[in-house]
Amino acid sequence: MLIDTHAHVNFLQYKNDGDEVVKRSLDEGTWMINVGSEKDTSRRAVEYANRYETGVFAAIGLHPIQLWAQEIEEKENGEIVKFTIPAEEFNEEYYANLAGQEKVVAIGEIGLDYYRNASAKELQQTVFIKQLELAIKFKKPILVHCREAHDDLHKIFKEWISTGKSLPGGVLHSFSGTMDQAQAYLDMGFYLGFNGIITFARDYDEVIKTMPFDRILVETDCPYLTPVPLRGKRNEPSYVRHVAQKIAELRGVSFEEVAEATTKNAKGLFKI
């Protein structure tokens, strides 16, 4: 058994066959947490979770890149389709209503992304802190997106702790930091999540080899970041087995050991 701790089957890339993808993954022994990035995808994550008795869970939250309007290009039926995603303001009442539902196991995907918009730092930090407070209120761990913003993220966490408040716990999704940054998050009680990137990049080998086995999680971030040997295909939760296999190779242990450890870690963190 494996648990894909960060999937997006609730995204439009699966609008025609999402339930087929979910059932295929469950049949292959892979559970999943579908993660929201704004109002609609958060709502759909909950809807997917509620359709299945077991094995499908939800996380809800407002992703930092949803805070400003964007022009998006997607390939659909062989053609490029262009559309605009409007900026979204954080609606605490809306997300609180979702957060209280039984199958919601985390607040996320939330965080900071300076790669796409470094000019919106203050806005991103303000919205992130509001969602951090939401996680504390509902006693949920957080799924953290961080891109080129580790210094500010770490500063927010340190300032939070300095006021005497406890962090909600959670995972640095698609971890992309240095060994020192990894250790800082681990020292704060966080888990680190790895996906298909590790099958085609060597940047995080040392972190994976040396970090505590009881703090590592596997994910796909599907439909993105498809692992080797399936590059070029749309990603899906069942492909998380290739991530687990790479971790086994790097740590010099069996696939079964990685599956057992990461499943135990996910069940403990998300209380599933």
MISEVO-56920 format. One record per residue (C-alpha): residue number from 1; residue in three letters; x, y, z. Coordinates in steps of 0.05 Angstrom, whole numbers. Layout:
residues N
+-----+-----+--------+--------+--------+
:   n : res :     c1 :     c2 :     c3 :
+-----+-----+--------+--------+--------+
: NUM : ALA :      X :      Y :      Z :
...
+-----+-----+--------+--------+--------+
end
This chain:
residues 272
+-----+-----+--------+--------+--------+
:   n : res :     c1 :     c2 :     c3 :
+-----+-----+--------+--------+--------+
:   1 : MET :      0 :      0 :      0 :
:   2 : LEU :     21 :     72 :    -15 :
:   3 : ILE :    -10 :    140 :      0 :
:   4 : ASP :     -2 :    196 :    -51 :
:   5 : THR :     -2 :    254 :     -2 :
:   6 : HIS :     -9 :    308 :    -56 :
:   7 : ALA :    -53 :    295 :   -117 :
:   8 : HIS :    -97 :    340 :   -159 :
:   9 : VAL :   -147 :    293 :   -191 :
:  10 : ASN :   -196 :    349 :   -174 :
:  11 : PHE :   -164 :    392 :   -228 :
:  12 : LEU :   -194 :    402 :   -297 :
:  13 : GLN :   -143 :    356 :   -330 :
:  14 : TYR :   -185 :    299 :   -303 :
:  15 : LYS :   -254 :    327 :   -318 :
:  16 : ASN :   -271 :    270 :   -365 :
:  17 : ASP :   -242 :    211 :   -327 :
:  18 : GLY :   -226 :    231 :   -256 :
:  19 : ASP :   -265 :    175 :   -223 :
:  20 : GLU :   -232 :    124 :   -269 :
:  21 : VAL :   -164 :    150 :   -247 :
:  22 : VAL :   -184 :    146 :   -174 :
:  23 : LYS :   -212 :     75 :   -180 :
:  24 : ARG :   -151 :     52 :   -218 :
:  25 : SER :   -106 :     78 :   -163 :
:  26 : LEU :   -148 :     47 :   -108 :
:  27 : ASP :   -148 :    -19 :   -144 :
:  28 : GLU :    -72 :    -17 :   -146 :
:  29 : GLY :    -68 :     -3 :    -72 :
:  30 : THR :    -55 :     72 :    -74 :
:  31 : TRP :    -95 :    119 :    -29 :
:  32 : MET :    -93 :    194 :    -42 :
:  33 : ILE :   -104 :    264 :    -15 :
:  34 : ASN :   -132 :    310 :    -68 :
:  35 : VAL :   -108 :    380 :    -55 :
:  36 : GLY :   -145 :    445 :    -70 :
:  37 : SER :   -112 :    508 :    -97 :
:  38 : GLU :   -172 :    556 :    -95 :
:  39 : LYS :   -247 :    555 :    -82 :
:  40 : ASP :   -270 :    508 :   -138 :
:  41 : THR :   -214 :    458 :   -134 :
:  42 : SER :   -220 :    456 :    -58 :
:  43 : ARG :   -294 :    442 :    -64 :
:  44 : ARG :   -282 :    388 :   -116 :
:  45 : ALA :   -229 :    356 :    -71 :
:  46 : VAL :   -282 :    348 :    -17 :
:  47 : GLU :   -333 :    322 :    -67 :
:  48 : TYR :   -284 :    268 :    -91 :
:  49 : ALA :   -269 :    248 :    -19 :
:  50 : ASN :   -342 :    242 :     -2 :
:  51 : ARG :   -356 :    196 :    -61 :
:  52 : TYR :   -310 :    142 :    -34 :
:  53 : GLU :   -318 :    104 :     31 :
:  54 : THR :   -243 :     98 :     42 :
:  55 : GLY :   -177 :    115 :      9 :
:  56 : VAL :   -194 :    185 :    -16 :
:  57 : PHE :   -184 :    247 :     26 :
:  58 : ALA :   -183 :    322 :     15 :
:  59 : ALA :   -141 :    384 :     32 :
:  60 : ILE :   -169 :    454 :     21 :
:  61 : GLY :   -134 :    521 :     14 :
:  62 : LEU :   -115 :    580 :    -28 :
:  63 : HIS :    -49 :    572 :    -67 :
:  64 : PRO :     -5 :    634 :    -70 :
:  65 : ILE :     -6 :    638 :   -146 :
:  66 : GLN :    -82 :    645 :   -144 :
:  67 : LEU :    -74 :    714 :   -112 :
:  68 : TRP :    -63 :    750 :   -179 :
:  69 : ALA :    -97 :    743 :   -247 :
:  70 : GLN :    -60 :    700 :   -297 :
:  71 : GLU :    -64 :    681 :   -371 :
:  72 : ILE :    -61 :    605 :   -378 :
:  73 : GLU :    -50 :    560 :   -438 :
:  74 : GLU :    -72 :    488 :   -436 :
:  75 : LYS :    -71 :    434 :   -490 :
:  76 : GLU :   -140 :    404 :   -499 :
:  77 : ASN :   -159 :    354 :   -553 :
:  78 : GLY :    -95 :    371 :   -590 :
:  79 : GLU :   -109 :    446 :   -590 :
:  80 : ILE :    -81 :    502 :   -547 :
:  81 : VAL :   -135 :    534 :   -505 :
:  82 : LYS :   -122 :    602 :   -472 :
:  83 : PHE :   -161 :    627 :   -412 :
:  84 : THR :   -154 :    677 :   -355 :
:  85 : ILE :   -154 :    657 :   -282 :
:  86 : PRO :   -180 :    716 :   -241 :
:  87 : ALA :   -147 :    736 :   -175 :
:  88 : GLU :   -179 :    707 :   -113 :
:  89 : GLU :   -184 :    740 :    -45 :
:  90 : PHE :   -180 :    695 :     15 :
:  91 : ASN :   -251 :    682 :     41 :
:  92 : GLU :   -242 :    654 :    111 :
:  93 : GLU :   -315 :    635 :    119 :
:  94 : TYR :   -315 :    595 :     54 :
:  95 : TYR :   -253 :    556 :     72 :
:  96 : ALA :   -274 :    546 :    144 :
:  97 : ASN :   -338 :    514 :    121 :
:  98 : LEU :   -297 :    464 :     80 :
:  99 : ALA :   -244 :    454 :    134 :
: 100 : GLY :   -296 :    428 :    183 :
: 101 : GLN :   -317 :    370 :    138 :
: 102 : GLU :   -298 :    300 :    160 :
: 103 : LYS :   -257 :    279 :    100 :
: 104 : VAL :   -214 :    343 :    101 :
: 105 : VAL :   -147 :    322 :    131 :
: 106 : ALA :   -104 :    384 :    118 :
: 107 : ILE :   -102 :    457 :     99 :
: 108 : GLY :    -67 :    466 :     33 :
: 109 : GLU :    -39 :    479 :    -15 :
: 110 : ILE :    -16 :    542 :     18 :
: 111 : GLY :     51 :    579 :     21 :
: 112 : LEU :     97 :    627 :    -16 :
: 113 : ASP :    118 :    629 :    -89 :
: 114 : TYR :    168 :    683 :   -107 :
: 115 : TYR :    188 :    649 :   -172 :
: 116 : ARG :    122 :    669 :   -205 :
: 117 : ASN :    111 :    736 :   -170 :
: 118 : ALA :    163 :    765 :   -123 :
: 119 : SER :    127 :    832 :   -123 :
: 120 : ALA :     69 :    803 :    -84 :
: 121 : LYS :    111 :    780 :    -24 :
: 122 : GLU :     71 :    819 :     28 :
: 123 : LEU :      4 :    795 :      2 :
: 124 : GLN :     28 :    723 :     -1 :
: 125 : GLN :     54 :    725 :     70 :
: 126 : THR :    -10 :    756 :     97 :
: 127 : VAL :    -55 :    704 :     64 :
: 128 : PHE :     -8 :    647 :     86 :
: 129 : ILE :    -11 :    670 :    159 :
: 130 : LYS :    -88 :    673 :    156 :
: 131 : GLN :    -89 :    601 :    131 :
: 132 : LEU :    -39 :    581 :    184 :
: 133 : GLU :    -88 :    608 :    235 :
: 134 : LEU :   -144 :    569 :    201 :
: 135 : ALA :   -103 :    505 :    208 :
: 136 : ILE :    -93 :    518 :    282 :
: 137 : LYS :   -167 :    532 :    292 :
: 138 : PHE :   -188 :    466 :    260 :
: 139 : LYS :   -128 :    426 :    286 :
: 140 : LYS :   -105 :    406 :    216 :
: 141 : PRO :    -34 :    399 :    189 :
: 142 : ILE :    -13 :    443 :    131 :
: 143 : LEU :     11 :    426 :     60 :
: 144 : VAL :     63 :    479 :     44 :
: 145 : HIS :     83 :    503 :    -25 :
: 146 : CYS :    149 :    541 :    -24 :
: 147 : ARG :    187 :    564 :    -85 :
: 148 : GLU :    247 :    610 :    -79 :
: 149 : ALA :    219 :    635 :    -12 :
: 150 : HIS :    250 :    590 :     41 :
: 151 : ASP :    282 :    647 :     80 :
: 152 : ASP :    216 :    684 :     88 :
: 153 : LEU :    178 :    620 :    103 :
: 154 : HIS :    227 :    600 :    157 :
: 155 : LYS :    224 :    671 :    185 :
: 156 : ILE :    147 :    667 :    190 :
: 157 : PHE :    152 :    601 :    227 :
: 158 : LYS :    205 :    627 :    275 :
: 159 : GLU :    165 :    690 :    290 :
: 160 : TRP :    103 :    647 :    301 :
: 161 : ILE :    140 :    603 :    351 :
: 162 : SER :    171 :    664 :    385 :
: 163 : THR :    102 :    689 :    405 :
: 164 : GLY :     90 :    625 :    443 :
: 165 : LYS :     43 :    594 :    392 :
: 166 : SER :     51 :    522 :    366 :
: 167 : LEU :     58 :    506 :    293 :
: 168 : PRO :      3 :    460 :    266 :
: 169 : GLY :     53 :    410 :    236 :
: 170 : GLY :     51 :    389 :    164 :
: 171 : VAL :     93 :    376 :    103 :
: 172 : LEU :    138 :    416 :     57 :
: 173 : HIS :    106 :    392 :     -8 :
: 174 : SER :    153 :    379 :    -67 :
: 175 : PHE :    212 :    398 :    -23 :
: 176 : SER :    261 :    440 :    -62 :
: 177 : GLY :    309 :    468 :    -10 :
: 178 : THR :    380 :    455 :     13 :
: 179 : MET :    403 :    405 :     66 :
: 180 : ASP :    406 :    461 :    118 :
: 181 : GLN :    336 :    484 :    101 :
: 182 : ALA :    311 :    412 :    105 :
: 183 : GLN :    341 :    406 :    174 :
: 184 : ALA :    309 :    471 :    197 :
: 185 : TYR :    240 :    445 :    177 :
: 186 : LEU :    253 :    378 :    208 :
: 187 : ASP :    274 :    412 :    273 :
: 188 : MET :    206 :    447 :    273 :
: 189 : GLY :    170 :    381 :    267 :
: 190 : PHE :    154 :    382 :    193 :
: 191 : TYR :    154 :    325 :    143 :
: 192 : LEU :    185 :    330 :     73 :
: 193 : GLY :    146 :    307 :     12 :
: 194 : PHE :    180 :    282 :    -52 :
: 195 : ASN :    151 :    268 :   -120 :
: 196 : GLY :    172 :    250 :   -191 :
: 197 : ILE :    226 :    304 :   -193 :
: 198 : ILE :    272 :    257 :   -155 :
: 199 : THR :    269 :    207 :   -212 :
: 200 : PHE :    301 :    255 :   -262 :
: 201 : ALA :    340 :    304 :   -218 :
: 202 : ARG :    396 :    291 :   -167 :
: 203 : ASP :    387 :    355 :   -127 :
: 204 : TYR :    355 :    322 :    -66 :
: 205 : ASP :    391 :    256 :    -63 :
: 206 : GLU :    430 :    273 :      0 :
: 207 : VAL :    369 :    298 :     37 :
: 208 : ILE :    331 :    234 :     20 :
: 209 : LYS :    390 :    190 :     40 :
: 210 : THR :    402 :    222 :    108 :
: 211 : MET :    336 :    250 :    134 :
: 212 : PRO :    297 :    211 :    186 :
: 213 : PHE :    256 :    155 :    155 :
: 214 : ASP :    197 :    173 :    198 :
: 215 : ARG :    191 :    242 :    166 :
: 216 : ILE :    189 :    226 :     92 :
: 217 : LEU :    126 :    225 :     49 :
: 218 : VAL :    113 :    207 :    -23 :
: 219 : GLU :     69 :    245 :    -71 :
: 220 : THR :     56 :    256 :   -145 :
: 221 : ASP :     31 :    328 :   -152 :
: 222 : CYS :     -8 :    298 :   -210 :
: 223 : PRO :    -23 :    317 :   -265 :
: 224 : TYR :     46 :    348 :   -262 :
: 225 : LEU :    117 :    322 :   -252 :
: 226 : THR :    107 :    252 :   -281 :
: 227 : PRO :    163 :    206 :   -258 :
: 228 : VAL :    212 :    167 :   -300 :
: 229 : PRO :    197 :    121 :   -337 :
: 230 : LEU :    130 :    153 :   -354 :
: 231 : ARG :    154 :    223 :   -372 :
: 232 : GLY :    109 :    255 :   -424 :
: 233 : LYS :     45 :    223 :   -397 :
: 234 : ARG :     -6 :    256 :   -352 :
: 235 : ASN :     12 :    237 :   -281 :
: 236 : GLU :    -36 :    201 :   -234 :
: 237 : PRO :    -34 :    175 :   -162 :
: 238 : SER :    -16 :    104 :   -178 :
: 239 : TYR :     50 :    128 :   -208 :
: 240 : VAL :     74 :    146 :   -138 :
: 241 : ARG :    103 :     76 :   -136 :
: 242 : HIS :    161 :    101 :   -180 :
: 243 : VAL :    176 :    155 :   -128 :
: 244 : ALA :    177 :    103 :    -73 :
: 245 : GLN :    222 :     58 :   -115 :
: 246 : LYS :    272 :    116 :   -124 :
: 247 : ILE :    273 :    130 :    -50 :
: 248 : ALA :    286 :     56 :    -37 :
: 249 : GLU :    344 :     58 :    -86 :
: 250 : LEU :    375 :    120 :    -54 :
: 251 : ARG :    368 :     94 :     17 :
: 252 : GLY :    390 :     23 :      0 :
: 253 : VAL :    327 :     -9 :     27 :
: 254 : SER :    270 :    -49 :     -4 :
: 255 : PHE :    209 :    -19 :    -38 :
: 256 : GLU :    167 :    -53 :     15 :
: 257 : GLU :    203 :    -17 :     71 :
: 258 : VAL :    191 :     50 :     38 :
: 259 : ALA :    118 :     34 :     25 :
: 260 : GLU :    108 :     13 :     98 :
: 261 : ALA :    146 :     73 :    127 :
: 262 : THR :    114 :    127 :     84 :
: 263 : THR :     44 :     99 :     93 :
: 264 : LYS :     54 :     98 :    168 :
: 265 : ASN :     80 :    170 :    165 :
: 266 : ALA :     21 :    194 :    124 :
: 267 : LYS :    -30 :    160 :    168 :
: 268 : GLY :      1 :    190 :    230 :
: 269 : LEU :      7 :    261 :    204 :
: 270 : PHE :    -62 :    264 :    172 :
: 271 : LYS :    -97 :    220 :    223 :
: 272 : ILE :   -125 :    173 :    170 :
+-----+-----+--------+--------+--------+
end
